[in-house]
Amino acid sequence: MKYSKHITHTTLLIIMALVFTSCATIPEKAEAVSPFNKEEYLGKWYEIARLDFKYEKDLNNTTANYSINPDGTIKVVNKGYNYVKKEWTEANGKAKFIDSDTIAKLKVSFFGPFYSGYNVIALTDNYKYALVAGKNLDYLWILSRETTIPEHIKQDFINQAKAIGYKTQDLIWVEHTKP
């Protein structure tokens, strides 16, 4: 019996599906906050710091707004001011809980069926400050309900991120100068 050396279109799709579904959505040493109250997390957050990546390049005054979609997913509206192009940009997406909505481990999409990890890994009791990890050590955000964060919380979040393996010296500290 002869075997074809060519991979069929169906086989390739199956392999791609397995690769995408088996991808990690949280860094190895990180743990999502549990218990998590999604209703308390909803609303507007200011980005205090981030590891830069192409979709937020040259942005400051960045915010994220979370609300519930009719289908129960989380509506995500990210906004920022591109200080090079001198214009506001906005990205709309949706997030879904991976396990339970009481575990802050989600996947978020801004591009159709393609999702990436969004994991709240530290959160103050009053849901005022959050440390968010992406799917790997290339994505990290420090968020606040206001445009500043107390130094002791900032240092605590940085120490937690370092312990996971993040290069916190590469964080970009976001300016909030526009209303």
C-alpha positions as CSV (number, residue, x, y, z in Angstrom):
1,M,0.0,0.0,0.0
2,K,1.3,3.4,-0.9
3,Y,1.0,6.5,1.3
4,S,0.7,9.9,-0.1
5,K,3.5,12.3,0.8
6,H,1.1,15.2,0.4
7,I,-1.0,16.4,3.3
8,T,-4.6,16.8,2.4
9,H,-6.5,20.0,3.0
10,T,-8.7,18.3,5.7
11,T,-5.6,16.9,7.5
12,L,-4.0,20.4,7.5
13,L,-7.2,21.9,9.0
14,I,-7.3,19.3,11.7
15,I,-3.6,19.9,12.6
16,M,-4.2,23.6,12.7
17,A,-7.2,23.2,14.9
18,L,-5.3,21.0,17.3
19,V,-2.4,23.5,17.5
20,F,-4.8,26.5,18.1
21,T,-6.9,24.7,20.7
22,S,-3.9,23.3,22.6
23,C,-2.1,26.7,22.8
24,A,-1.6,27.9,26.3
25,T,-3.7,30.9,27.3
26,I,-1.8,31.8,30.5
27,P,1.9,31.9,31.3
28,E,3.2,28.8,33.0
29,K,3.9,30.3,36.5
30,A,0.8,32.6,36.4
31,E,-2.5,31.8,38.1
32,A,-5.8,33.5,37.3
33,V,-7.7,35.2,40.2
34,S,-10.4,33.0,41.8
35,P,-12.9,33.7,43.0
36,F,-13.6,36.4,40.5
37,N,-16.7,38.6,40.2
38,K,-17.2,39.6,36.6
39,E,-19.8,42.3,37.4
40,E,-17.4,44.1,39.7
41,Y,-14.7,43.9,37.0
42,L,-16.9,45.5,34.3
43,G,-16.6,49.2,33.5
44,K,-13.7,51.5,32.5
45,W,-10.1,50.8,33.3
46,Y,-7.1,53.0,32.6
47,E,-3.9,51.3,31.3
48,I,-1.1,52.3,33.7
49,A,1.7,50.2,32.1
50,R,2.1,47.6,29.5
51,L,4.6,45.5,27.6
52,D,4.4,47.2,24.2
53,F,3.2,45.3,21.1
54,K,2.2,46.2,17.6
55,Y,-1.5,46.9,18.3
56,E,-0.7,49.5,21.0
57,K,2.4,51.0,19.5
58,D,2.6,54.8,19.9
59,L,-0.5,54.9,22.1
60,N,-1.1,56.7,25.3
61,N,-4.3,57.7,27.1
62,T,-5.3,54.1,26.7
63,T,-8.4,52.7,28.3
64,A,-10.4,49.5,28.3
65,N,-14.1,49.3,28.8
66,Y,-15.8,46.0,29.6
67,S,-19.6,45.3,29.5
68,I,-21.9,42.3,29.0
69,N,-23.0,41.4,25.4
70,P,-26.5,40.0,25.0
71,D,-25.0,36.5,24.4
72,G,-23.2,36.7,27.8
73,T,-19.8,37.3,26.4
74,I,-17.8,40.4,27.5
75,K,-17.8,43.3,25.1
76,V,-14.3,44.9,25.0
77,V,-13.7,48.4,23.8
78,N,-10.0,49.5,23.8
79,K,-9.2,53.1,23.1
80,G,-6.0,55.1,22.9
81,Y,-4.5,58.2,21.4
82,N,-1.8,57.7,18.8
83,Y,0.6,60.5,19.6
84,V,2.6,60.0,16.4
85,K,-0.5,60.2,14.0
86,K,-2.3,62.6,16.4
87,E,-5.5,60.6,16.3
88,W,-7.7,58.4,18.5
89,T,-7.9,54.7,17.7
90,E,-10.5,52.2,19.0
91,A,-10.6,48.4,18.8
92,N,-13.7,46.4,19.6
93,G,-13.7,42.8,20.6
94,K,-15.2,40.2,22.8
95,A,-14.0,38.0,25.6
96,K,-15.2,34.6,26.8
97,F,-14.4,32.8,30.1
98,I,-12.4,29.6,29.5
99,D,-13.7,27.7,32.5
100,S,-16.1,29.3,34.9
101,D,-17.0,33.0,35.1
102,T,-15.7,32.8,38.7
103,I,-12.1,32.3,37.4
104,A,-10.5,35.3,35.7
105,K,-9.1,33.2,32.9
106,L,-10.5,34.5,29.6
107,K,-9.8,34.5,25.9
108,V,-10.3,37.7,23.9
109,S,-10.7,38.3,20.2
110,F,-10.5,41.4,18.1
111,F,-10.2,39.5,14.8
112,G,-13.0,37.0,14.2
113,P,-12.2,33.5,15.3
114,F,-8.7,34.2,16.6
115,Y,-8.5,34.4,20.4
116,S,-5.6,35.1,22.8
117,G,-5.3,34.8,26.5
118,Y,-6.5,37.5,28.9
119,N,-5.9,36.6,32.5
120,V,-6.4,38.7,35.6
121,I,-3.6,37.4,37.8
122,A,-3.7,40.0,40.6
123,L,-6.6,42.2,41.8
124,T,-7.1,44.4,44.8
125,D,-10.1,43.6,47.0
126,N,-12.1,46.6,45.8
127,Y,-11.5,45.8,42.1
128,K,-9.7,49.1,41.8
129,Y,-6.3,47.9,40.5
130,A,-5.5,44.8,38.3
131,L,-2.5,43.0,36.9
132,V,-3.4,41.2,33.6
133,A,-1.3,38.6,31.8
134,G,-1.7,37.7,28.2
135,K,-1.1,34.2,26.8
136,N,2.7,34.4,27.3
137,L,5.4,36.5,28.8
138,D,5.1,39.0,25.9
139,Y,1.9,40.5,27.2
140,L,1.3,42.2,30.5
141,W,-0.8,45.2,31.7
142,I,-1.3,47.1,34.9
143,L,-4.7,48.6,35.1
144,S,-6.4,51.1,37.4
145,R,-9.9,52.6,37.8
146,E,-8.2,56.0,37.8
147,T,-5.2,57.4,35.8
148,T,-2.7,56.7,38.7
149,I,-1.8,53.9,40.9
150,P,-0.4,54.0,44.5
151,E,3.4,53.2,44.6
152,H,3.0,50.2,46.9
153,I,0.5,48.5,44.6
154,K,2.6,49.3,41.6
155,Q,5.6,47.7,43.3
156,D,3.6,44.7,44.4
157,F,2.3,44.1,40.9
158,I,5.9,44.5,39.5
159,N,7.2,42.0,42.0
160,Q,4.5,39.5,41.1
161,A,5.2,39.9,37.4
162,K,8.9,39.4,37.9
163,A,8.3,36.2,39.9
164,I,6.4,34.8,36.9
165,G,9.2,35.7,34.6
166,Y,8.2,39.0,33.0
167,K,10.8,41.5,32.0
168,T,9.3,44.3,34.0
169,Q,12.1,46.7,33.0
170,D,10.5,46.7,29.5
171,L,7.2,48.1,30.8
172,I,5.9,51.3,29.1
173,W,4.4,53.7,31.6
174,V,1.3,55.2,29.9
175,E,0.6,58.9,30.0
176,H,-2.9,60.1,30.6
177,T,-3.0,63.7,29.4
178,K,-6.2,63.9,27.3
179,P,-9.8,63.7,28.5
